[in-house]
Amino acid sequence: MKKTVNIPTEELECLREHLNEAFRILKSLGIKTEGEIPSVKPKKKPVPFQKGVNNYMSLLGSGKQRTLPKHLQTKKTTR
């Protein structure tokens, strides 16, 4: 059997603010709250040394300025 309680909107907003601050404090202490799924970032694969050198050499040979070598450029994702 479920019971319902009527709470004024102002009091509910105040309680929500307190709850959000409590979660923020817990996060700052490194405590993970339930229901929060940590985001998983794919690890970058290291580029072999010689391939990095070759990328820099091709960049220097091209004469372009203010650009990164191929292995350091970020790829734009398409949706």
C-alpha positions, 0 to 999 in steps of 0.5 A: 500500500502506497502512501502519498504526501502533499508537499508545497512546490517551494519546499520541494524545490528547496529539498531538491537543491539540498539533495543536489548539493549533497550529491556534489559534495559526495562526488568531490570526495570521490564517492560514487552514488547509485544510479550513476554510470561512469562514462567509458572513454576509449583508450587512445592507441599509442602510435609507434615512434617511427610512424610519428616521426614519419608524420612529422616529416610529411608535415614539415615537407608539406609546408603547412603552418599551424596544423598537427601531424596526422596522428595528433589530429582529432577525427570528427564523428558523424551522426 
